């Protein structure tokens, strides 16, 4: 899912969790496609999509392009950069497995079939 909060913080985009036009489960944004000072655009936190209550639905890619005034390929790169699953996967791949010996209390486990006990 797209990490909208990190994206907004990193690019100085104003947002709000509460307000006249912001419902539960939505993050309020100012729509980049028209003059908007009342957070008519919303990002659905559970679905990961955007909708403007004045001008309708938009793709996340087009919203990024609207905010950053960037090209299509740059918007796609932002989608990948702020994809929480991709970030988590990359971080996990960077970490090396650091195994150690596990010492259990008590006597060593034995297989009665193999040892005949």
C-alpha positions in Angstrom: 0.0 0.0 0.0 1.2 3.5 -0.7 2.6 5.3 2.3 0.7 8.6 1.8 1.9 10.1 5.1 5.6 9.7 4.4 5.0 11.0 0.8 3.1 14.1 2.1 5.7 14.8 4.8 8.7 14.4 2.4 7.1 16.7 -0.2 5.5 19.3 2.0 2.0 18.4 1.1 -0.6 19.6 3.6 -3.0 17.0 5.0 -5.5 16.5 7.8 -7.1 13.7 9.7 -10.2 15.7 10.9 -12.3 18.4 9.4 -15.6 19.3 7.7 -14.9 17.3 4.5 -12.9 14.4 6.1 -14.8 11.2 7.0 -13.6 8.3 9.2 -10.9 6.2 7.5 -9.9 9.1 5.2 -6.9 11.4 5.1 -7.9 14.9 3.8 -5.8 16.4 1.0 -6.1 19.6 -1.0 -6.9 18.6 -4.6 -4.1 19.4 -7.0 -6.5 19.7 -9.9 -8.5 22.7 -8.8 -8.2 25.5 -6.2 -8.9 23.7 -2.9 -8.4 25.0 0.6 -10.9 22.7 2.3 -9.4 19.2 1.8 -12.0 18.0 -0.8 -9.6 15.2 -1.9 -9.4 12.2 0.3 -7.1 9.2 0.5 -8.9 6.1 1.7 -6.5 4.7 4.4 -7.8 1.1 4.1 -8.3 1.0 0.3 -5.3 3.1 -0.8 -7.2 5.1 -3.4 -8.0 8.8 -3.8 -11.3 10.6 -4.5 -12.1 14.3 -4.7 -15.6 15.3 -3.6 -15.6 18.1 -6.2 -14.0 16.6 -9.3 -14.3 12.9 -8.8 -11.9 9.9 -8.7 -8.3 10.1 -9.9 -5.5 7.6 -10.1 -2.8 7.8 -7.5 -0.3 8.3 -10.2 -2.1 11.3 -11.6 -2.4 12.8 -8.1 1.3 12.4 -7.6 1.9 14.1 -11.0 -0.4 16.9 -10.0 1.3 17.5 -6.7 4.9 17.2 -7.9 4.4 18.5 -11.5 6.5 15.6 -12.7 6.5 13.2 -15.7 4.6 9.9 -15.7 7.8 7.8 -15.2 8.7 9.9 -12.1 5.2 9.4 -10.6 5.6 5.6 -11.1 9.0 5.7 -9.4 7.3 7.6 -6.5 4.6 4.9 -6.3 7.3 2.2 -6.0 9.5 4.3 -3.6 6.6 4.8 -1.2 5.1 1.3 -1.5 5.2 0.0 2.1 5.4 -3.7 0.9 8.3 -3.0 -1.3 10.1 -1.0 1.4 9.6 -3.8 3.9 10.8 -6.5 1.4 13.9 -4.5 0.6 14.7 -4.0 4.2 14.3 -7.7 5.0 16.5 -8.6 2.0 19.3 -6.3 3.3 19.4 -8.0 6.7 21.5 -11.1 7.0 20.4 -14.1 8.9 22.3 -14.1 12.2 21.8 -17.6 13.5 23.2 -18.8 16.7 23.2 -22.1 18.6 20.1 -22.8 20.6 20.8 -24.4 24.0 17.8 -26.0 25.6 17.6 -26.9 29.2 17.5 -30.6 30.2 18.9 -33.7 28.6 19.4 -34.0 24.8 16.4 -35.2 22.8 16.7 -38.8 21.5 14.7 -40.8 19.0 13.6 -44.0 20.7 13.4 -45.8 17.4 17.0 -45.0 16.5 18.5 -45.5 19.9 16.4 -48.6 20.9 15.5 -47.1 24.3 
